[in-house]
Amino acid sequence: MNRRQFLGTGAAGLALSQAALEAAFADRSPRVGLIGCGWYGKIDLLRLIQVAPVEVVSLCDVDKKMLAEAADIVAERQKSKKKPRTYADYREMLKEKDLDIVLVATPDHWHALPMIAAVEAGADVWVQKPISVDVVEGQAMVAAARKHKRVVQVGTQRRSTPHLIEARERVVKEGKLGKIALVEIYCYYHMRAKDNPPDTTPPDYLDYEMWTGPAPLRPYNTLVHPRSWRAFMEYGNGIMGDMCIHMLDMVRWMLDLGWPKRISSSGGIFVEKKSKANIADTQTATFDFDELPVVWQHRTWGAANDPDPDFGWGATLYGDKGTLKASVYKYEFTPLGAKKPTLTGKPLYEYDKYPEDRIEKDLERHVASAVRWHMRDFLQAIAARSRPVADIEQGHISTASCILANLSMKLGRSLVWDADKQQVVGDEEANKLLRRPYRKPWLHPEV
């Protein structure tokens, strides 16, 4: 089977799924709400509108301008042309208890509480990665999903990326790599804020107190909102929590890996010391899965296209029969001894079916099909009351592994993880750091 045939077969399968989805929701359009109307919140929601007969009835954001813009876009794009209700507080939105699906696309420090509240309100949930900023939050999120029997899909859409599904099936599953004994994952993109702007008064359209929520209250700064909040560890887990989780999760999915047994990491701010940002600009981490180490490296300085211009963010799987390189832009399989790749694949663009992709503001066009396929998987799981490909437990494993890497870097030692007890073995100091303090009056979720 060649690549065209492979993707054609996959497209046919999805066409059947699309028909099945429309039949499953024929009696009633799922009612949808979005919490967090920024960049990726809109990307996720608009892909959902493309693939399912949903009715977006509620939007929530603490930024009034962002909220109003999202409401106008949704009214234009959804079939009914109705403008959704808008809320500044997700608790008020969920009080209605009239939502079938809730998308959570807030900054990372706001993932846990809305996701748990949404499943308690009876909704199935799509939550962006990383699912949490500490390990205990993630444990509580998994427990809530199971207790309330809700479907929860995590936005780790590498598991639904067409050309990466192809690589998994045609290279990994067919055994073309042979014995895989090392995987390297990496990111060399310049994603860390380099500026040092002065602190200012928050804009009048932003509820900065609510935006901060359970996180420590920093002075407002233009680096915080919108989109550049990842510059601060108070709101996330740095490049590890943003970029490593995607590639670690992809490798775990490709190779059917569970929890790492040991995590070690080192790094810090070695180059970009003048910025207000407090996340590491350089970091290496090793995730030990028995005989297979997965080694992460990032740097936010130097040449982003070095050592390989085609793989500035990706994974390289080394086998004794060949090598597989995989990224959001392509994959390449090169057998041992060959000078050139013998199998390659690139993103699936679907402009003929979804022409609006060409003009949508800020859309990452090369991943639009991946988000759509991920949404279809989510909807199929809802219809079947089954677990999706990026179930909340899988998201917890990948998220917590990255958090543990940051804790290893902070403590300066390796951490041995007991997956059954959800504890670091023999390290009480590390275990105390599995739960970050919440700012009052917000209460940390418990398992």
C-alpha positions in Angstrom: 0.0 0.0 0.0 1.4 3.4 -1.0 0.9 6.6 0.9 -2.0 7.8 -1.3 -3.8 4.5 -0.8 -3.1 4.6 3.0 -4.5 8.1 3.4 -7.4 7.3 1.0 -8.3 4.3 3.2 -8.1 6.5 6.3 -10.3 9.2 4.6 -12.9 6.6 3.7 -12.9 5.4 7.3 -13.4 8.9 8.5 -16.2 9.5 6.0 -18.0 6.5 7.5 -17.3 7.9 10.9 -18.7 11.3 9.8 -21.9 9.6 8.6 -22.1 7.7 11.9 -21.6 10.8 13.9 -24.3 12.6 12.1 -26.7 9.7 12.7 -25.7 9.5 16.4 -26.5 13.1 16.9 -29.5 13.3 14.5 -32.1 13.7 17.2 -30.4 16.6 19.0 -27.4 18.8 18.3 -24.9 18.6 21.2 -24.8 21.9 23.1 -21.3 23.2 23.5 -19.6 25.7 25.7 -16.0 27.0 25.5 -14.0 28.2 28.5 -11.0 30.3 27.3 -11.7 32.1 24.0 -8.1 32.9 23.1 -5.9 31.5 20.3 -6.3 27.8 20.6 -9.7 27.9 22.2 -11.0 29.3 18.9 -9.0 26.8 16.8 -10.4 23.9 18.7 -14.0 25.2 18.7 -14.0 26.0 15.0 -12.7 22.6 14.1 -15.5 21.0 16.2 -18.0 23.1 14.2 -16.6 21.8 11.0 -17.0 18.1 11.8 -20.2 17.9 14.0 -23.7 19.3 14.0 -23.2 21.1 17.3 -24.7 24.3 18.6 -22.3 26.5 20.5 -24.5 28.1 23.2 -22.0 29.5 25.7 -18.6 31.2 25.8 -16.6 32.2 28.8 -13.5 34.5 29.1 -12.2 37.0 31.6 -11.1 39.3 28.6 -14.2 41.2 27.4 -12.6 42.0 24.0 -11.6 38.4 23.4 -15.0 37.2 24.4 -16.9 39.5 22.2 -14.7 38.7 19.2 -15.2 35.0 19.7 -19.0 35.4 19.9 -19.0 37.2 16.6 -16.9 34.5 14.9 -19.0 31.7 16.2 -22.2 33.4 15.1 -20.7 33.7 11.6 -19.4 30.1 11.4 -22.0 27.9 13.1 -25.0 26.7 11.1 -27.7 28.4 13.2 -25.9 31.8 13.0 -27.0 32.4 16.6 -24.7 34.3 18.9 -23.7 32.3 22.0 -24.4 33.5 25.6 -21.3 35.0 27.1 -19.9 34.7 30.7 -17.0 36.2 32.6 -17.0 33.4 35.2 -17.1 29.7 34.2 -19.0 28.8 37.4 -21.9 30.9 36.2 -21.8 29.2 32.8 -21.8 25.7 34.3 -24.6 26.5 36.7 -27.0 26.2 33.8 -26.3 22.5 33.5 -27.4 22.6 29.9 -24.1 21.8 28.1 -23.3 18.4 26.6 -19.7 19.3 25.7 -17.3 21.8 27.3 -14.0 22.8 25.9 -11.4 24.1 28.3 -8.7 26.1 26.6 -7.5 28.5 29.3 -3.9 29.1 30.4 -2.6 25.9 32.1 -3.1 27.1 35.7 -6.8 27.2 35.0 -7.3 23.7 33.5 -8.1 21.6 36.6 -10.9 23.5 38.3 -13.1 24.1 35.2 -12.5 20.6 33.9 -13.6 19.0 37.2 -16.6 21.4 37.5 -17.7 20.6 33.9 -17.8 16.8 34.5 -19.6 17.5 37.8 -22.2 19.5 35.7 -22.7 16.4 33.5 -20.7 17.5 30.4 -18.1 15.6 28.4 -14.9 17.6 28.2 -12.1 18.5 25.8 -9.2 19.9 27.9 -6.0 21.4 26.5 -2.6 20.1 27.4 -0.9 20.0 29.7 -3.9 19.0 31.8 -2.5 20.4 35.0 0.3 22.5 36.6 0.9 19.9 39.4 0.6 16.2 39.7 -2.2 16.1 42.3 -4.4 18.3 40.1 -4.0 15.6 37.4 -4.9 12.8 39.8 -8.0 14.7 40.8 -9.0 15.2 37.2 -8.7 11.5 36.3 -10.7 10.6 39.4 -13.5 13.1 38.6 -13.8 11.9 35.0 -14.1 8.3 36.2 -16.5 9.1 39.1 -18.9 11.0 36.9 -18.5 8.6 33.9 -17.6 11.4 31.5 -15.6 11.3 28.3 -12.5 13.5 28.5 -10.2 14.1 25.6 -6.9 15.9 26.0 -5.6 18.2 23.3 -2.5 16.0 22.5 -3.5 15.8 18.8 -0.3 14.2 17.6 -2.3 10.9 18.3 -4.7 12.0 15.6 -2.3 13.6 13.1 -2.8 11.8 9.8 0.9 11.6 8.7 1.9 10.5 12.2 -0.8 7.8 12.3 0.7 6.7 9.0 4.2 6.6 10.4 3.0 4.6 13.4 1.2 2.0 11.3 3.7 1.7 8.4 7.0 2.0 10.2 6.6 1.2 13.9 3.8 -1.4 13.9 5.3 -3.2 10.9 8.6 -3.6 12.7 10.7 -1.7 10.2 12.8 -0.1 13.0 13.7 -3.4 14.6 14.7 -3.2 18.2 14.2 0.4 19.4 16.6 1.3 22.2 16.7 5.1 22.2 14.4 7.9 21.4 15.4 11.6 21.3 12.7 14.3 21.5 13.6 18.0 21.2 12.6 21.6 20.5 14.9 24.4 19.4 12.2 26.9 18.6 12.7 30.4 20.1 9.6 30.3 22.3 10.8 32.0 25.4 10.1 35.7 25.9 13.2 37.8 25.6 11.8 41.2 26.6 11.7 42.9 30.0 8.8 45.4 29.8 7.7 47.3 32.9 4.8 46.2 35.1 1.6 48.2 34.4 -2.0 48.5 35.4 -4.2 45.7 33.8 -6.3 46.9 30.9 -9.9 47.7 31.8 -11.3 44.9 29.6 -9.4 42.2 31.6 -10.4 40.8 35.0 -6.8 40.2 36.1 -7.8 38.9 39.5 -9.9 36.2 37.9 -7.4 35.6 35.2 -4.8 34.8 38.0 -7.2 32.7 39.9 -5.4 30.1 42.0 -1.9 31.1 40.8 0.3 33.5 42.7 -0.7 37.1 42.0 2.1 38.7 40.0 2.1 42.4 39.0 0.4 42.7 35.7 2.7 42.8 32.7 2.2 42.7 29.0 4.1 39.5 28.8 1.3 37.8 30.8 -1.7 38.3 28.5 -2.4 37.3 25.9 -0.5 34.2 24.8 2.9 34.9 26.3 2.0 33.8 29.9 4.1 30.7 29.4 7.1 32.9 30.1 6.3 32.4 33.8 6.4 29.2 35.9 3.5 30.5 38.0 1.1 29.7 35.2 2.5 26.6 33.6 5.6 24.4 33.4 7.8 26.1 30.8 8.9 24.6 27.5 8.6 21.2 29.2 4.9 21.6 29.8 4.3 23.2 26.4 6.4 21.4 23.9 7.9 18.3 25.5 4.5 16.9 26.5 3.4 16.7 22.8 6.5 14.7 21.7 6.6 12.6 24.8 3.0 11.7 24.4 3.4 11.0 20.7 6.3 8.6 21.5 4.3 6.9 24.3 1.4 6.4 21.9 3.6 5.1 19.0 5.4 2.6 21.2 2.6 1.8 23.7 4.6 3.1 26.7 3.0 3.7 30.1 4.7 5.6 33.0 8.4 6.2 33.1 10.1 4.4 36.0 12.8 7.1 36.6 13.0 10.8 35.6 16.0 13.0 35.7 16.6 16.5 34.4 19.0 19.4 34.5 19.0 22.9 33.1 18.2 26.5 33.9 18.5 30.0 32.5 22.0 29.9 31.0 21.8 32.4 28.1 18.7 34.7 28.1 19.3 36.2 31.6 18.0 39.7 30.8 14.4 38.7 30.2 11.6 38.9 32.9 10.7 35.3 31.9 11.6 32.8 34.6 11.3 29.5 32.7 14.4 27.5 31.7 16.0 28.5 28.4 18.0 25.2 28.4 16.9 21.8 29.6 17.7 18.1 29.2 15.5 15.3 30.7 15.7 11.6 30.5 12.5 9.5 30.9 13.5 5.8 31.6 11.0 3.2 30.4 12.8 0.0 31.5 15.2 -0.7 28.5 14.1 2.4 26.5 15.3 5.8 27.5 13.4 8.8 26.0 15.7 11.9 26.1 14.4 15.4 25.8 16.4 18.5 25.0 15.4 22.1 24.4 17.1 25.4 24.0 15.4 28.7 23.2 18.6 30.3 21.8 21.0 29.7 18.9 20.0 28.3 15.5 16.5 26.9 15.6 17.1 24.9 12.5 20.3 23.2 13.7 21.1 20.3 13.7 18.3 19.4 11.2 16.4 22.3 9.4 13.4 20.0 8.9 13.1 18.9 12.5 13.3 21.9 14.9 10.7 20.2 17.0 10.2 16.5 16.8 11.3 13.0 17.7 13.9 10.6 16.4 13.4 6.9 17.1 16.5 4.8 16.7 16.2 1.1 15.9 18.8 -1.5 14.9 17.1 -1.7 11.5 16.5 2.0 10.8 15.6 5.5 12.0 12.3 7.3 12.1 12.1 11.1 12.4 8.7 12.6 13.1 7.4 16.1 13.5 4.2 18.1 12.8 5.5 18.9 9.4 6.7 15.5 8.1 8.1 12.0 8.9 11.0 10.2 7.4 12.0 6.6 7.7 15.5 5.6 6.7 16.6 1.9 6.8 20.0 1.1 8.2 22.6 1.7 5.5 20.3 3.7 3.2 21.4 7.2 2.1 17.9 8.6 1.8 14.5 8.0 3.4 12.4 5.3 1.8 9.1 6.3 3.4 8.0 9.9 4.0 4.8 11.7 4.8 3.6 15.3 5.2 0.5 17.0 6.7 -2.9 16.4 5.2 -4.4 19.6 4.0 -8.2 19.5 3.4 -8.8 22.9 1.7 -11.2 21.3 -0.8 -13.5 20.2 2.0 -12.8 23.1 4.4 -11.9 26.2 2.3 -12.2 28.4 5.4 -8.9 27.0 6.6 -7.2 29.1 4.0 -8.3 32.4 5.5 -8.9 31.8 9.2 -6.9 34.1 11.3 -4.0 32.6 13.3 -4.9 29.0 12.3 -1.9 26.6 12.2 -2.9 25.2 8.9 -0.6 22.2 9.0 -2.4 20.9 12.1 -6.0 21.7 11.2 -6.7 18.2 10.0 -5.1 16.7 13.2 -7.5 18.8 15.4 -10.4 17.7 13.2 -9.5 14.0 13.4 -9.0 14.4 17.2 -12.4 16.0 17.5 -14.0 13.1 15.5 -12.3 10.6 17.9 -13.7 12.6 20.8 -17.2 12.6 19.4 -17.1 8.9 18.5 -16.1 8.2 22.2 -19.0 10.3 23.4 -21.4 8.4 21.1 -20.1 5.0 22.2 -19.4 6.0 25.9 -15.9 4.8 25.5 -12.4 6.2 26.1 -10.9 8.4 23.4 -7.4 8.1 22.0 -6.1 10.8 24.3 -8.1 9.9 27.3 -7.6 12.0 30.5 -5.5 9.2 32.1 -3.1 9.3 29.1 -2.9 13.1 29.4 -2.1 12.8 33.1 0.8 10.4 32.4 2.4 12.6 29.9 1.7 15.8 31.9 2.9 14.5 35.2 6.1 13.1 33.6 7.0 16.5 32.4 6.2 18.0 35.8 8.4 15.4 37.5 11.2 16.4 35.1 10.9 20.0 36.3 10.9 18.8 39.9 14.1 16.7 39.2 15.8 19.8 37.8 14.7 21.9 40.8 15.9 19.3 43.3 19.0 18.4 41.5 18.4 14.6 41.6 16.7 11.8 39.8 13.2 10.7 40.8 11.9 7.1 41.0 8.2 7.1 40.3 5.7 4.5 41.7 2.8 4.7 39.3 0.5 2.6 41.5 1.0 4.8 44.6 1.4 8.0 42.5 4.4 8.9 44.6 8.1 9.5 44.3 9.8 6.6 46.0 11.7 7.5 49.2 11.7 11.2 48.6 9.3 13.1 50.9 10.6 16.5 49.7 9.7 15.7 46.2 6.3 14.3 47.2 5.5 17.6 48.9 6.1 19.4 45.6 3.5 17.2 43.8 0.9 19.7 45.0 1.4 23.4 44.5 -0.3 25.8 46.9 -3.4 27.6 45.7 -4.0 31.3 46.3 -7.1 32.0 48.5 -10.0 31.7 48.2 -9.4 29.0 45.6 -9.3 25.4 46.9 -7.0 22.8 45.5 -8.8 19.8 44.1 -8.4 16.5 46.0 -8.5 13.0 44.8 
